[in-house]
């Protein structure tokens, strides 16, 4: 219901602002720009879905090999004690836990292309357990919010952009992004747990979260002891080695258990095309709404208004030029990426604004995109409190990003 009103609000606000610009500022091209943006974003939505077809076919095929070979069941047992408490509606040792773990792992490694098909598979498996098909289950909401909170250990794509733009130290945003996403994930987890009355002080949950925190602290300490060039190289190499090792483990164990890996891959891969086609209407709907909202100038007005209010308080406003990235990220990943690059080229890749924009880009996920694609792929129309919790996590990540960026770079 929230998404319904918000989607309509994007169009109504865009129309009101465009009408104001036409009457007051005599901007006779504004409505032409709005209409053009609807066509451009409709095309973009289709192209994204088409682009997902190949990678979804690949990963759904590999996941079927993993299921037949038993590696997914092994992954499920490793995280079962933790996931059984976070997802109490899912039966113990259910195969979906393996898909959830794989999705989270790909996200943490910054491997978006692998994370999306794995997430869609997990959502489909949870939908099979969902008693009310048009209404998001508690398990699906927990999964989506943790997904959109975007805990990132290795932000590869952001470091690559910084390197391409000539940053003296492309990986200097590594620790700030890791810390900011840790705060956003924590807030997202707490928000959903409060709605679902999950006891986060359970000894098993605390043990798993404590272990993850020790791992993060250990990574921060290790990367702080080596050169920044080594950080960049190790980050890129490690993530891809881990990913390909997972693929080999899928195929290897399946061969050991005498599974016909080729036939299993084909069987799973056939699902990729149908899923990609299913999400087109949902993706086009959200991208067109976001496009007209941005084209109308509404986003710029919000940023300028916040900057003005912050200036009145006497607080330092050096971060304000990077705020468009924070506002755009929950709406559109590609849009936020473009704004990040624009900020780095305008103010300098190693400027405070350039670094702030990079931390904003890595601090949260594309909440509206993920919600539209994941829920749309299984036909869910009632998202309940998923969007509220997802946006709370985004807000926490953005606020944490500001404080952390000032601590590290200002």
N, C-alpha and C positions, 0 to 999 in steps of 0.2 A: 504493500500500500504506500509506503514511504517513497519507493522508487517511482510509483505512478504519479504522485504529486510533483516530485522533483523533476521528472522528465517533462511534464507539462509546464512547470515553472521555467525551465530553460528557454522554451519557445516564447512564453508570454513575456518574460523579462527582456529577451532579445528584441521582441517586437516593440515593446514600450521604449526601450533605449534608442532603437533605430528610428522610431517615429519622432522622438525628441530631437535627435540629430538632424533629421530631415527638416523639421519645422524651425528649430532654433538656429542651427548652424548651416542650414541650406546644403546639407550633404546629400546631393541627388543620386549618389552612387551606392549609398549604404544598403538599400534593399536589393540592388543587383548583387552586391557582395554576399548578402545573406542567402539569396537563392543559389548563387554559384557554390557557396560552401555546402549547401545541402546535396548538390550533385557530386561535388568532390569527395565528401565524406561517405556518401553512399557507395561510390566507387571504391574508396579506401576500405570500407568494411568488407566488400566482396573480395578485394585483393588480399586482405589479411586472411580471410577464411580460406581462400584458394592457396595462399602460401602455407597455411597450417596443414593442408591436406597431406603433403609429402612427409613432413616430420611426424605428423600424427600416425600416418600409415606405418612409418618406420618403428616408432616407439610402442604402438599397440601390438605390432607384430613381435617385437622383442619381449614385451611383457607376457605375451602368450607363451613364448618359449620358456620364459622364467617360471611361469605357472606350471607348465608341463614338467619342467626339469626339477621343480621343488625349491628353487632358490628363493622365490617369493615367500613360501611358507617358512623358510629359515629366517628371513628378515622379519616376518610377522611375529615369530616367537621371541625374537630379540627385544622387540619393543612392546610386546603384549601386556606386561604388567603395568606399564605407563599408560598406553593407549586404552586399556580396559577401563581405566579410571577417568580419562578425559572424554572417552566416547562410550559411556555405559550402555547405550542403546544397541551397540554393535556386539554380536555374539563373540565370545572369547575365541582367539586364534583364527578369526575370520581372515580370508585372503586380502580383504581391502586394506588391512593394516600395512601390508607390504607396499601397496600402491601409494598409500599416504606417506609412508616413510621415504619412498623413492622421490615423490614430489617435493617434500620438504628438503631432502638432500640436494636435489637439483637447484632449488631456489637458493639455498645457502651458498652453493658454489657459483651462483650467478649465471646458471645455464638455463636461460628462459626458454629456449627452443625445446629442451627436453622436459622442462617442468610442466608446460601447458598440457601436452598429451597425457602425461602421467596423472596430472590433476583431474583431467576430464574422465580418465578411466576410474579413478577413485570415486569421483562424484557419481558416475554411472553405477558402480557397485553399491554405493550407499543408497542410491535411489531404489535399488531392488529390495532393500530392507525397509524402505520408507512406507508406512501404512497409508499416508495421505499424499498421493503422488503430486498434487499441485502445490503442496505446502512444504517448505523447507523443514527438514527434521533437525533436531538438536545436533546430531552428529555432523550433518552437512554444514550447519552454521558455524560450529566450532572449527571445522576444517577450513571453511572459506575465510574466516577472520584470521586464523593463524597464517593462512596463505597470503592474505593481503597485507598483513603486518610486515611481511618481507624481511625476516631475519637473514642477513647477508654476511657470510664470512669472507667471501672473496668477490668483490665488485669488479669483475673483469672488464665489462663493457665500458664502465666509466673511466677506468685506468687507461683503456685503449684510446678513448676520445682525448683524454688529457695528454697522452703521449703524442698523438697525431697533431695536436695544437701546440706542441713544443714546450710542455711543462718541464721545469727543471727536475721535478720529482713527481712523476705521475701517480705514485702510490701513496703520497702523503695524506690522502683522504681515506686510506684503508681503515685505520683505527677509529676515526670519528664516525664513519658509516657503520662499522660494526657495533659501536656503542649506541648510536641513535636507533638502529634497528632492534637492538636488544630491548630498549625502552618501549618501542612501539609494540613489539611482540608481547612483552610483559603486560602492558596495559590492555591489549586485545584479549589476552588469555584471562586476565582478571575480570574484564567486562562480561565476557561470555559465561565465565564460571559463576558470576553473581546472578545472571539471568537463569542459568540452569541449576543453580544451587550445588555446584561441585565443590567439594572440600579440597582446596589447593594445599592445605597443611597435612594432607595424607602423607605418611612416611615414604611411600613408594614414589609419589609425585615429587616430593622434596628431594629424594635421592637422585632421580633422573635430572631434574632441573639443576641441582647442585653440581652434578657431574658435567652437564653442559656448560655451566658457568666456569668451572675449573678449566675445561677445555678452551673456552674463549680467553680466559685470563692467561693460560699457558701460551696460546697463539700470539696474544698481544705482547707478552714478554719476549717470546722468541723473535718475532719480527722487529722488536725494538732493539735487538742486539746485532742485527745484520744490516748491511747497506741497503739503501732504498732501491737500488737497481736489482739486488738479489730478491727483495720483496716482490717486485713486479714479475720477475722471471719465475720464481717459485710459485706464485699465485696462479699464473697462467698455465704452467706445466702441471702442477698438482691437480688442478680441477679437471683437466682433460685426461690425465692419466687415470684418475679415480673413475671418471665416467666410462672410459673405454675398458677399464678393468672390470667394471660392473657388467658391461656387455659380454666380455669374455667369460665371466663367471656364469652368466645365463646360458650361453651356448655350451660351455664346457661341462657343467653339471648335467645338462639335458643329454649330451652325448654319452656321458657315463651311465646314465639311466636308460640309454637306448631309445630316446625320444627321436622321432623324425623331425629334426629342427626346422627343416625347410617347410614342411607341410604345416607345422605349428605356427611358423612365422606368417605364412600366407593367410591362415585362418584368422589370426589376430589382425593382420594388416587390412583385411577387407572392411573392418569396422571404421577405419580412419576416414574414408571418403564420406560415409553416411553421417558421421559426427560433424565433419566440417560443413556439410550442407545444412545440417540442423541449426547451427549457430549463426548463420548468415543474417536472418531477420533481426535477432537480438543485437548483434554487433552493429548492423546498419542503424538501428534505432538509437542506440546510445551514442554512436559517433556523430550522427547528424545533429542530435540535440546539443551535444557538447560543442560541435562546430559552430552553430549559429550563436550560441552563448558567447563564445570567444570572439567571433567576427564582429558582433554587435558592439564590442568594447566593454561589455559588462565586467569581464575579468580585470581589465586595466583599471576600471573605476573602483573595484573592490580593493585592489592593491594600493592605489593612490590614497583611498580613504583610510586604510589601515596605517599607511605611512604618515599621513597627516595627524592621526590620533596619537600615534606613538611619539611623534615629534612634540606634541603638546605636553606630554608627560616628562620631557627632558631626557628620555632614554636614548641611548645611541641608536641611530637609524641606518648604520652602514649596511645592515643586512637586508634592508627593504628592497633594493634593486634585484635581489635574488628571489624574492617572494613569489613571483609568477611561476617559478618552477615548482614550489611547494603547493600552490593552488592547482596547477595543471596536472601534477603527478597522479592524484586519485582519479582524474578524469580521463587522461590519455597519456600513455607511456611515450608514444612518438612525439606528441606535442611538448611534453616536459623535456624530452631529450633535445628537441630543437631549441627550446628556451634556454636550456643549460649551455648548449654550444654558443648561442647568441650572447649570453652573459659572459662567457669566457673570451669570446672574440672582441666584445665591446670593451670590457673592463680589464682584460688580461687574464690568461689562463692561471697565473700564479697570484692574482690579486685576491683580496679577501672575498669580493663578490664572486669571482670565478670559483674559488674553493667552496664558498657557501652554497652556490648553485649545485656543485657536485655532491655535496653532503645531502642537500635536499633531495636530489635525484635518487640517491641510494637509500634514503631513510625510510621510505614507505613503498607500497606497491600501488598498482593501478586498480583501485577498489571497484570503480564502476565497471571497468572493462572485465575484470575477473568475475564480478557478480553477474554481469550480463551473459558472459560466455559460459561460465560453469553452470549456473542455474538454467540458462536457456538451453544448454545441451541436453538436459533431462526433462525439460518442460515444466519447471517450477515457476509458478506465477506469484506466490505469496512468500516473500523473503523474510517476513517477520522482523526480527531485530538485527538481522545480519548487517544491513547497511549502517545502522546506528553504531554498532560495535566496531565495524571496520573503519568508520570515519573517526571514532574516538582513538583508535590505534594510530591512524594517520596524523591526527592532531598531536598526539603524544610524541610521535616520531619527529614532526616538524619543530615542536618546541624544544625537544632534546637536541635536535640538530643545531638550532641557534645557539644554545648555551655551550654545546661542545665545540662548535666552530669558533666561538669567541675565545674559548679556553685554549684551543690549539693554534689558531691563526691570527688572532687580533692583537 
